[in-house]
Amino acid sequence: MNDKIHISLIQTDLVWENEQANLNRFDRLLKEVTPETEIIILPEMFATGFTMNVQKFNKPVGYQSFEWMKQKSSELNKIIVGSLLTEDKGKYFNRMYWVRPDGSFEYYDKRHLFHMGGEHKVMTAGNRKVFVSYKNRRFQLQICYDLRFPVWSKNNFDETNGSYDYDAIIYIANWPESRKTAYMSLLKARAIENQAFVIWVNRIGVDGKGIFHSGDSQIIDAEGIVLTSAKSGQEKILNYSLDFSKLDSLRKRFNVGLDWDKFQILT
């Protein structure tokens, strides 16, 4: 049985508050994705950069870029993942989409809004965990600052049927290089403590506030080993085949899920 899923992570600079320029950039980059790729993952707020200036965009905010995601997913016959500044019923969200080629989709609204960047003043926080399935494997969707809150990413193991909440967790980000030490440590911690792959896709370049991002996009296995990574500060399409048979083997021989704490999150 082929228990691999081919994914492509796109690490690139973003044009500040210029939706069309960013979509044009990703039009070019998507042409370079390998044919075997099944899931393409873009950075957080890939169409605008991490801006709260909602008045600068056509209404409803995010509609154009979301339609672009659906079009590209259909054209390429691949799942496309990324977050957008999104307007919905008069509220704004940092919304992460999982778009399928048939036009169906799932979405996750960022739970932990970044107070130091004023995100909480504009955005509405999400209140639900989101897991999506592909080829009988489950992915949890999370965004940037969520990485600092381990309870929100907590995996669970069901002894009655031997199932986990998820097999891989995806973090997309606009996380500055100045706090690189934090994410480089936390990514490995999330992988080890949840016995799952961690997929990290971060932007590069200087944003409209003069903040530099080094990217450091990578994939980490359940033992905290970096399987592949992009060079800091360089545009890169990172292609990798996740081998879930190796994850299953680790979970069978060293199942820490049997001893995980049980708790509930009050939203």
WODA-V564672 format. One record per backbone hydrogen bond with DSSP energy under -1.0 kcal/mol. NH is the residue of the N-H (numbers start at 1). CO is the residue of the C=O. E is the energy in kcal/mol with one decimal. If there is no record, write none. Layout:
# WODA-V564672
nh=<NH | NH>
co=<CO | CO>
e=<E | E>
This chain:
# WODA-V564672
nh=<5 | 7 | 8 | 9 | 10 | 11 | 17 | 18 | 22 | 23 | 24 | 25 | 26 | 27 | 28 | 29 | 30 | 32 | 33 | 37 | 38 | 39 | 40 | 41 | 42 | 46 | 48 | 49 | 51 | 54 | 56 | 57 | 63 | 66 | 67 | 68 | 69 | 70 | 71 | 72 | 73 | 74 | 75 | 76 | 77 | 78 | 79 | 80 | 81 | 82 | 84 | 86 | 87 | 88 | 91 | 93 | 95 | 95 | 96 | 97 | 98 | 99 | 100 | 103 | 106 | 108 | 110 | 115 | 117 | 118 | 119 | 121 | 122 | 123 | 124 | 126 | 132 | 134 | 137 | 139 | 140 | 141 | 142 | 144 | 146 | 147 | 148 | 149 | 152 | 158 | 162 | 165 | 167 | 168 | 169 | 170 | 171 | 172 | 173 | 177 | 179 | 180 | 183 | 184 | 185 | 186 | 187 | 189 | 190 | 191 | 192 | 193 | 194 | 196 | 197 | 198 | 199 | 200 | 201 | 203 | 204 | 205 | 207 | 210 | 213 | 216 | 218 | 219 | 220 | 221 | 224 | 227 | 228 | 230 | 233 | 234 | 236 | 238 | 240 | 242 | 244 | 248 | 249 | 250 | 251 | 252 | 253 | 254 | 256 | 258 | 259>
co=<242 | 240 | 39 | 238 | 41 | 236 | 48 | 15 | 18 | 19 | 20 | 21 | 22 | 23 | 24 | 25 | 26 | 29 | 30 | 34 | 6 | 6 | 79 | 8 | 81 | 83 | 45 | 45 | 49 | 52 | 53 | 54 | 60 | 62 | 63 | 64 | 65 | 66 | 67 | 68 | 69 | 70 | 71 | 72 | 73 | 73 | 38 | 99 | 40 | 97 | 95 | 93 | 61 | 91 | 88 | 86 | 84 | 93 | 108 | 82 | 106 | 80 | 104 | 100 | 98 | 96 | 94 | 113 | 114 | 115 | 114 | 118 | 119 | 119 | 92 | 110 | 139 | 137 | 134 | 132 | 168 | 130 | 170 | 172 | 143 | 144 | 145 | 146 | 149 | 163 | 158 | 156 | 138 | 138 | 197 | 140 | 199 | 142 | 201 | 212 | 176 | 177 | 179 | 180 | 181 | 182 | 183 | 185 | 186 | 187 | 188 | 189 | 190 | 191 | 167 | 220 | 169 | 218 | 171 | 173 | 12 | 213 | 211 | 207 | 205 | 214 | 200 | 228 | 198 | 225 | 221 | 219 | 219 | 217 | 214 | 231 | 11 | 9 | 7 | 5 | 3 | 244 | 245 | 246 | 247 | 248 | 249 | 250 | 254 | 255 | 256>
e=<-1.6 | -3.1 | -2.5 | -2.7 | -2.5 | -3.0 | -2.9 | -1.5 | -2.0 | -2.3 | -2.4 | -1.9 | -2.4 | -2.1 | -1.7 | -2.3 | -2.7 | -1.7 | -1.1 | -1.5 | -2.8 | -1.6 | -3.0 | -2.8 | -3.1 | -1.2 | -1.2 | -2.7 | -2.2 | -2.2 | -1.7 | -1.4 | -2.0 | -2.2 | -2.4 | -1.8 | -2.2 | -2.0 | -2.3 | -2.8 | -2.4 | -2.0 | -2.6 | -2.6 | -1.3 | -1.4 | -2.5 | -2.0 | -2.8 | -1.5 | -2.6 | -2.8 | -2.7 | -3.1 | -1.6 | -2.7 | -2.3 | -1.1 | -3.4 | -3.1 | -2.6 | -2.7 | -2.9 | -2.1 | -1.8 | -2.5 | -2.4 | -1.1 | -1.3 | -1.7 | -2.0 | -1.2 | -1.2 | -2.9 | -2.9 | -2.2 | -2.7 | -2.7 | -1.7 | -3.0 | -2.3 | -2.0 | -2.2 | -2.8 | -2.7 | -2.6 | -1.8 | -2.1 | -1.1 | -3.1 | -1.9 | -1.6 | -3.1 | -1.6 | -2.4 | -2.8 | -3.4 | -1.4 | -2.6 | -2.6 | -1.3 | -1.9 | -1.3 | -2.6 | -1.4 | -2.7 | -2.3 | -1.8 | -2.7 | -1.7 | -2.4 | -2.8 | -1.3 | -1.5 | -2.2 | -2.3 | -2.8 | -2.8 | -2.4 | -1.1 | -1.8 | -1.5 | -2.3 | -2.0 | -1.8 | -1.6 | -1.6 | -2.1 | -2.6 | -2.6 | -2.2 | -2.7 | -1.1 | -2.7 | -2.8 | -1.6 | -2.6 | -3.0 | -2.4 | -2.8 | -2.3 | -2.5 | -2.0 | -2.0 | -2.4 | -1.8 | -2.0 | -2.2 | -1.5 | -1.3 | -1.9>
